[in-house]
Amino acid sequence: MLFLFYWYDETLSWNTSEYSNNQIFMKKKDFSLWNPTILLRNAIGQKSYLGNLTNLYGVALYYYGLVDMFGHHRFKSHCEIDMTYFPFDAQECSFEITSWPSEIQFLYSFCTMENSNSKWTDSEVSYTLSNTSLICTIRANRKPTFLIINLIVPTVLIGFLNVFVFIVPSNAGEKLQYSVSILLSFNVYTGILVDNVPANSENMSFLSYYITYQYVFGVVVITVTAVLLRTVHSNESKTIPRSCLFVVKIVDFMTCKRRCSFGKVRVRDNEACGAENNIGQSVRRNEVTWKAVCAAFDFLLFWLFLLIQVFGNIGFFLSLKGVKVLGN
């Protein structure tokens, strides 16, 4: 932090007719004069004093008693962080500068920030001035592009890949392995999220909840997939419940109606349409197998979980509308 303090000291004025210099510049080694005791009130650890002689570049004296003191100071302060809308968040941090003891009054001040940052943009600096203190507030918006490309987009895509496990044939041995691999992929991005988000239980990011939602979604998909695979390998001699037969008939009707209406072909008793539908053949022959039941449930679950995934993502992005409210 660079600082500049100036004040008037009548004892340091001189007559320009007697002395040719209108201004005198002195390095910190060459003088010993009064300077205000300024400290950062919300510093971490010991009190952090600004303007002590070890941090000065120098002092400029003017003939009419004006004293300019400028230098630098590095200090640590604490700020309240709100990660609710991470990585589309905007953070504010305030620094309260005051005198100790209250022997001086602040008359004028300005704060500015010049250095750019690869993670933050649109930095704004404002201040509140009173007689005894100066509160300088820095507000910055996070640049989300890196995290969008490397975290949010892959998470959304992997979430949708979860749904396609219901398209993999039940007799394929990779059906359960596919869903488990998707779940393990979420662990990788969970680690990335933990590395980028400060640990804060009070204002957790919506992104943290979204990652948890996707993780639970993957666990449910694995559970349902395991049950379906167990059903496929059930004993064919077991009686198929009426509820399962009803589901098979519904799927047969849905798929058959869709295909026939698409081709705009009138077929008596839907024979041509049913010839292309394995499930429909089983129903009409009254030879429904557990494999046909599993295929019917795969069809329904695919669309069900796809809708859940779509609405879940819509809800996540709608929750980020608060970014605009925060930015106003």
N, C-alpha and C positions, 0 to 999 in steps of 0.2 A: 504494500500500500504506500503510495506517495502522498505526502501531506504538505500543506502550506498554511502556516499561521502568520497573521500579521496583527500588530497592535501599535498603539501610539504611546510613546514614552517621552514626555517633555524634557526629561533630564538628558536625553540623548540628541537633542536638537542643537544646531549651531548656525551661526550667521555666515551666509555665503560670501558676504563682502570681506570677511576676515579669512575664510578658508575657501580655497578654490574648488574643492570637491563638493559636488552636490550629493554624491552617493559613495558609501564605503562598503566594500564587501570583505567579510572576514571569514576565514575557515574556522572550523570548530576548535582547532588547537590554539587559536590566537586570541580568544576572548573568554571572559567569564562575566556573564550578565544574567539578569533575571529572565526567566522564561516560564510560561504558564505550565502548570502540571495538568496534563490532559491524559485521561485513561479510558480504556474500553471497559465498560461496566459488565457486559455479558461475555467476557473472555473466559476461556477454559483454564483452570489452574490459577496461578498467581496473577495478580493485577498486572495488566499490560499497559505500560505508560508510553504515550506518544510524545515525541518532542524532547526526550532526554538527549543529552549531549552526544551519546555514543551513536545515535542514528541520524545525526544532522549532516547535511552537505555543507551548510554554511548559513550565515546571517547577512542580510543586506540592511544597512542603515541609511536613512534619508535625512536630509538636513532639517526637515520640518518635524522630525521625531517619529517617523514611521519605521517600524522594524518588521522585516520579512524573514521568517524562519522556515526553511524547507528541508525536507529529508525523506527518509523512508522508514517503514516499520513492518515487520512480519508478525502476525498474531494469529491465534486460533480462537474461534468462537463456535458456539453451538446454535443450531437452527432447528425448528420443527419441520420435519419432512412429511409431506402428504403424497403417498404413492398410489392413491386411488386410481388415477387415470394413466398410470405408467403403461407404455412409454410415451404417452401424449400429454404428459404432465407439465405444469409450470410451477416453479418453486420460488418462494420468497424468503429472503434472509435479511434480518435487520441487525445493525451494529449501533449500539448506543454509546456515544462519546460524550463524556462529561468532564468537568473539572474537579480537582480534589486538592484542598477543600474548595468550597464554593466561593472563590475569591474573584472570579472573573465572570463576565457575561458574554454569551455568544450573540453577535450582532448580525452576522451574515455568513452564509456558507453555500457551497455547491459541491455536489458529488458527481463523478463521472466515471465511466468504465470504457477503456479503449481496447483492451486485449480481446481478440476473438478466441473462440473455443470450438473444438471439433464436435463436442457433445451438446453444446447449448447455443441458442440463437436468440435474436431479438432481446438482448439484455437491456433492461431499463433500470435506471437509478433515480430514486426520488429521496427527498429528505424532509424531515419535520424539525423545525428549529424552535427552541424555547430559550429562555434566558440562561438556563443552567445546563442544558444538554442539547445534543444534536443526534437525531436518529436517522441513520442512512439506511435505506432499504434497497436491496438489489433483487430484481425480479428477472427470471430467465426461463425460456421455453426450451424443453429438450428437443433435440433433433431425432426424430423417430425412425428415419429411413433405414439405418443399419439394423435395428431390432425388428422392423417390419419384415425385411427381406430374410433375415437369418433366424427369426424366432416365430413370428406370428404366421407368416405364409406357410412355412413347413408344417406347423402345428395344425392349421386348418386343413391342409391337404392330407395329412396323415389321418386326421379325424374322419375324413370322407373315405379314405381307403379302408377303414374299419368296416364300413357297410358292405363292401364288395366281397366279404367273406361268404355271404349268403349266395353268391353266384357260383362259387367254386363247387363242383359236383361233390355229393356226399361220399361217393366211393373213392375220392381222391384223398390220399393220406396226408396231403399238405394243408387240408382245410383248417385244422386246429393249429398247426404250426404257423400258418399265415397270420392268424389273429394274435398269437402270442408274440410274433415278431413285431407287429404293429405296436403292441403294448410296450415292448422293450424300447422301441424308438422314442416313446414319450418320456422314458426315463432320461434319455440323453438331453432332451430339450428342457426337462425339469431342472437338470443340473445347470444348464445355461441360464435359466431364469433365476435360480438361486444366486448365481454369481453376479447378476446384474441388478438385482433388487435388494435394497437394504432390508435387514431383518426388522420388521415392524408389524406387530400384531394389532395395533390400534387402527391403522388405515391401510389395510391390505389392498393390493392392486386387484382390479377386476381381472387382469390377466392371470393372476394366481388362481382365482376361482375358476377361470376358464380352463386352465391346465388341469385342475382337479376334476372338473366336469368331464373333460376328454379322457382322463385316466379312469374314472368310474364307468364311463361309456364303454371303454375298451374291456374292462373287467366283466361287464354285463354281456358284451358280445361273446367273450370267451365262454362264459357260463352257458349261454343259450346254445352256442355251437357244440359244446360238449354234450349237452342234453340231446340235441338233434342227432349227433353221431351215435350216441348210445341207442337212440330209437331205431336208427337204420340197422344196427346189428342185433336188434331184438329177434326173438324167436318168431318166425313167420306164422307159427301155429297159434300164437296169441290172437285173441279177438280184437279187432280194431274198434275202439269206442265210436259211438254214433257222432260224438262231437267232432272227431277227426274226419269221419266220412263227410260231415257237413262242410268242414273247411275245404276238403278236397273238391267237393261239388261247387263251392263258391269260387274257388280259384279256377276250376275248369270253365265255369260260366264266364268269369271275367276275361280270361285269356282267349277263350273261344269267341266271345262277342267282339272283342277287340280285333282279332284277326279277320273275322268274317266281315265286319263293318269296314275294315280297311280295304279289303279286296272288292267290296260291293258285289258279292256273289251270293245269290239266293240258293241255299242248299237245303234240301228237305231233310229234316231231323238232324241238321248240323253234321251230317256224315263226313263231308269233305273237311270241315273245320276240325272235327274230332280226330280225323286221321292224322293230323299234324300235332296232336296233343297227347302225350303219353299218359298224362293224368286222366284226361277225358276218356281215353280208351279203357283204362282200368275201371273207371266208374261205370261206364256203360256195360262192360262185361261182368260187372259185379265182382271184379277180381282186384280190388284195391289192396296194394301192398304197403308195408311200412315205408318202403323207399318212396312210393308215391306220396304218402303222407308227409314225409320229410321234405320232398320237393315242393309240396304245397305250402308248408310252413316257411320254407326258404323264400318263396315268392312273396308271401305276406310280410315276413320280417324284414326283407330287403327294403320294401317301400315304407314300412313303419319306422325303421331305424334311419332311413334316409330323411324322412320328414323331421324326426327328432333332431338329427344333425343340422338340418337346414334352419329350423327354428331356434336351435341353440346358438348357432352362429349369428343369426339375426339379432337375438337378444343381447349377445355380447357386444356387437358393434353399436346397437342402439344405446347401450349403457355408456358408451364413450361420447354420447351427445353432451354429457356434462363438461367436456373439454371446452366447448364454445361458451358455456355459462361461466366457467372459471376464467376464460380469457377475456370476458367483458369487464 
